[in-house]
Amino acid sequence: MIRSHFLNMAIFSALVAVFFAFLTQNETRDRLRVILILGGSMIVLSLILAYVMYPFPLR
C-alpha cells in the first residue's frame, strides 16, 4: 500500500501523541489536550522544517 509522505507523517505523529498522552496523563480531557497539542506541533514543525530545507539542493 503506497501512501504519501504527509500521510505517513500524520499517522506517525498521531500514534506518538496518543502513546505519550496515555503514558503521562490520567484524565481523558488532559489526554485529548496533549494529543492535539503534541500531534499538531509535530506536524506543523515538520512542515516548517521542510519549507526551510526546500531551497537547499540534495547534491
Residue frames as a rotation matrix with the C-alpha (Angstrom) as fourth column:
MET 1
0.587 0.809 0.000 0.00
0.809 -0.587 0.000 0.00
0.000 0.000 -1.000 0.00
ILE 2
-0.499 -0.763 0.411 1.54
0.777 -0.604 -0.179 3.29
0.385 0.230 0.894 -1.11
ARG 3
0.610 0.625 -0.488 0.87
0.772 -0.608 0.186 6.41
-0.181 -0.490 -0.853 0.94
SER 4
0.563 -0.404 0.721 2.09
0.129 -0.818 -0.560 9.94
0.816 0.408 -0.409 0.65
HIS 5
-0.500 -0.826 -0.261 4.87
0.491 -0.022 -0.871 11.20
0.713 -0.564 0.417 2.89
PHE 6
-0.605 0.326 0.727 2.47
-0.593 -0.794 -0.137 13.63
0.532 -0.513 0.673 4.54
LEU 7
0.522 0.844 -0.120 0.01
-0.573 0.451 0.685 10.86
0.632 -0.289 0.719 5.43
ASN 8
0.275 -0.517 -0.811 2.81
0.549 0.777 -0.310 8.73
0.790 -0.360 0.497 6.87
MET 9
-0.765 -0.586 0.269 3.99
0.167 -0.583 -0.795 11.70
0.623 -0.563 0.544 8.93
ALA 10
-0.232 0.772 0.592 0.45
-0.802 -0.496 0.333 12.41
0.551 -0.397 0.734 10.17
ILE 11
0.678 0.459 -0.574 -0.11
-0.132 0.844 0.520 8.77
0.723 -0.277 0.633 11.19
PHE 12
-0.113 -0.817 -0.565 3.25
0.665 0.361 -0.654 8.62
0.739 -0.450 0.503 12.97
SER 13
-0.770 -0.148 0.620 2.57
-0.224 -0.848 -0.480 11.92
0.597 -0.509 0.620 14.76
ALA 14
0.202 0.940 0.276 -0.85
-0.758 -0.028 0.651 10.72
0.620 -0.341 0.707 15.88
LEU 15
0.606 -0.003 -0.796 0.49
0.262 0.945 0.195 7.41
0.751 -0.326 0.574 17.19
VAL 16
-0.482 -0.849 -0.215 3.34
0.571 -0.119 -0.812 9.07
0.665 -0.514 0.542 19.10
ALA 17
-0.607 0.319 0.728 0.98
-0.531 -0.844 -0.073 11.69
0.591 -0.431 0.682 20.53
VAL 18
0.531 0.839 -0.121 -1.50
-0.506 0.429 0.748 9.04
0.679 -0.336 0.652 21.69
PHE 19
0.279 -0.512 -0.813 1.29
0.568 0.770 -0.290 6.98
0.774 -0.381 0.506 23.25
PHE 20
-0.750 -0.660 0.051 2.72
0.370 -0.482 -0.794 9.90
0.548 -0.576 0.606 25.22
ALA 21
-0.286 0.735 0.614 -0.74
-0.692 -0.602 0.399 11.14
0.663 -0.311 0.681 26.23
PHE 22
0.723 0.576 -0.382 -1.63
-0.200 0.704 0.682 7.77
0.661 -0.417 0.624 27.74
LEU 23
0.042 -0.806 -0.591 1.82
0.687 0.453 -0.569 7.49
0.726 -0.382 0.572 29.30
THR 24
-0.822 -0.557 0.118 1.76
0.348 -0.656 -0.670 10.86
0.450 -0.510 0.733 31.04
GLN 25
-0.637 0.643 0.424 -1.89
-0.700 -0.713 0.030 11.82
0.322 -0.278 0.905 31.71
ASN 26
-0.937 0.335 0.095 -4.65
0.220 0.782 -0.583 10.20
-0.270 -0.526 -0.807 33.75
GLU 27
-0.132 0.943 -0.306 -7.73
0.022 -0.306 -0.952 12.23
-0.991 -0.132 0.019 32.83
THR 28
0.103 0.265 0.959 -9.45
0.898 0.390 -0.205 11.90
-0.429 0.882 -0.198 29.45
ARG 29
0.956 0.294 0.006 -9.63
0.273 -0.881 -0.385 15.66
-0.108 0.370 -0.923 28.92
ASP 30
0.447 -0.871 -0.203 -5.91
-0.515 -0.436 0.738 16.06
-0.731 -0.225 -0.644 29.66
ARG 31
-0.220 -0.500 0.838 -5.06
0.384 0.745 0.546 13.21
-0.897 0.442 0.028 27.30
LEU 32
0.497 0.495 0.713 -7.05
0.847 -0.098 -0.522 14.76
-0.189 0.863 -0.468 24.47
ARG 33
0.946 -0.180 -0.270 -5.37
-0.175 -0.984 0.041 18.11
-0.273 0.009 -0.962 25.06
VAL 34
0.053 -0.988 0.148 -1.90
-0.366 0.118 0.923 16.52
-0.929 -0.103 -0.355 24.94
ILE 35
-0.060 -0.015 0.998 -2.79
0.728 0.683 0.054 14.58
-0.683 0.730 -0.030 21.78
LEU 36
0.800 0.446 0.400 -3.95
0.599 -0.559 -0.574 17.71
-0.032 0.699 -0.714 19.98
ILE 37
0.816 -0.531 -0.230 -1.04
-0.447 -0.831 0.331 19.88
-0.367 -0.167 -0.915 21.11
LEU 38
-0.059 -0.913 0.404 1.71
-0.270 0.404 0.874 17.30
-0.961 -0.057 -0.270 20.58
GLY 39
0.013 0.120 0.993 0.35
0.777 0.624 -0.085 15.89
-0.630 0.772 -0.085 17.32
GLY 40
0.893 0.390 0.227 -0.36
0.447 -0.696 -0.562 19.30
-0.061 0.603 -0.796 15.87
SER 41
0.666 -0.700 -0.258 3.00
-0.540 -0.691 0.481 20.72
-0.515 -0.181 -0.838 16.87
MET 42
-0.143 -0.728 0.670 4.85
0.135 0.656 0.742 17.74
-0.980 0.197 0.004 15.37
ILE 43
0.267 0.323 0.908 3.09
0.916 0.207 -0.343 18.21
-0.299 0.924 -0.240 12.03
VAL 44
0.989 0.148 0.017 3.45
0.147 -0.950 -0.274 22.00
-0.024 0.274 -0.961 11.96
LEU 45
0.452 -0.887 -0.091 7.12
-0.510 -0.341 0.789 21.94
-0.731 -0.311 -0.607 12.95
SER 46
-0.127 -0.466 0.875 7.86
0.480 0.744 0.466 19.24
-0.868 0.479 0.129 10.36
LEU 47
0.568 0.407 0.715 6.25
0.822 -0.236 -0.518 21.34
-0.042 0.882 -0.469 7.64
ILE 48
0.940 -0.291 -0.181 8.19
-0.264 -0.951 0.160 24.42
-0.219 -0.103 -0.970 8.74
LEU 49
0.100 -0.953 0.285 11.44
-0.253 0.253 0.934 22.46
-0.962 -0.165 -0.216 8.69
ALA 50
0.021 -0.027 0.999 10.64
0.818 0.575 -0.002 21.07
-0.575 0.818 0.034 5.24
TYR 51
0.892 0.345 0.292 9.90
0.449 -0.742 -0.497 24.59
0.045 0.574 -0.817 3.97
VAL 52
0.689 -0.703 -0.177 13.22
-0.499 -0.637 0.587 25.87
-0.526 -0.316 -0.790 5.36
MET 53
-0.152 -0.803 0.576 15.18
-0.047 0.588 0.808 22.97
-0.987 0.096 -0.127 3.82
TYR 54
0.639 0.549 0.539 13.44
0.442 0.311 -0.841 23.12
-0.629 0.776 -0.043 0.41
PRO 55
0.903 -0.248 -0.351 15.78
-0.421 -0.678 -0.603 25.68
-0.089 0.693 -0.716 -1.29
PHE 56
-0.010 -0.977 0.215 18.91
-0.828 0.129 0.546 23.65
-0.561 -0.172 -0.810 -0.50
PRO 57
0.322 0.107 -0.941 19.85
-0.805 0.554 -0.212 21.11
0.499 0.825 0.264 -3.18
LEU 58
0.975 0.073 0.209 20.40
-0.169 0.853 0.493 17.46
-0.143 -0.517 0.844 -2.33
ARG 59
0.506 -0.841 0.193 23.84
0.862 0.500 -0.081 17.40
-0.029 0.208 0.978 -4.00
